[in-house]
Amino acid sequence: MRQGTLTHSDSDCATDGVYSSGAAIVEMPGADHVHIGRNLGSVPVVLDALYVDPAGSAPTVDAPNPGCDFQ
């Protein structure tokens, strides 16, 4: 995280982390790991992303919308 605060939720719509500037976020890959990041603050969220995937694989995998009430 370079700037701001990111609130992260999982596929159960439960908040599983709040990350501020300087924090690192590690997310597991795959369609069974839904990642929902929201900026609930007034400062824009700026982050750098590093994808470590097998060569030639897609960096993302679509997953069904979990239907969270905040979406």
Order of alpha helices (4+ residues) and beta strands (2+ residues): beta-beta-beta
